[in-house]
Amino acid sequence: MDELIVKKSPKSSIAEAIRVIRTNIQFSLKLKKGKTILVTSSIQGEGKSFTSSNLAVSFAQKNLKVLLVDCDLRLGRLHKIFKASNKNGFSNLLISDYPEAYKYYVQDTKIENLYFIPRGIVPPNPSEVLDSENVKIFMKAVREDFDIIIFDGTPITGLTDSLVFTKYVDKVVIVSSANYTKMNLLENTIKSLKNLDVDIAGVVVNKVQNRASSSYYGGYYGSGYVDDD
């Protein structure tokens, strides 16, 4: 199934919800002149990659130059969403000797203004790879070349990958799923991020059922945004 709803069905309720989320995030970023976003969740299956990829499309449709990066170095699947090669990706870049030469790893999505870097190989030590000097070098380079950079990270529960990566981004968006995410897990995720003094942009509530009409994604319809400030 084509998960890029914002592109495929721009007039759908899901696309409109994504645009509302985009507007809120964009306003939140402007307050601190930021441009980097990490999208994470509590556990697998909450719609994190669906949300990050559609947000990226939505930002690109605003005529902003967008880079979407798969930094879930364990189970990242953005290459499947964009039907692209995963041979050379973010993990390959971060373990290379030239992290500033990121353009070699960037792929064209065939969507105007939107580019992405897939996951790449699965390294034996993802959290260490995501907390290295090479990340700093990469971030400096892409900040100069793009208007918005969105990172699709790992879930928080049981993993440190996204937690160590938060120091490199301006905002963090948490994705949860209606009738799936347990409240205690979401609360623990928010607490873990706040303990690191992370700037949380908000919580996206995904897969909210719409009884009035059929849906495009997973039997559910729509998203919501709650500003944490």
Beta strands, then each sheet from edge to edge (+ up, - down):
strand 1: 36-41
strand 2: 66-70
strand 3: 107-108
strand 4: 114-117
strand 5: 148-152
strand 6: 171-177
strand 7: 200-206
strand 8: 223-227
sheet 1: 3+ 4- 2- 5- 1- 6- 7- 8+
end
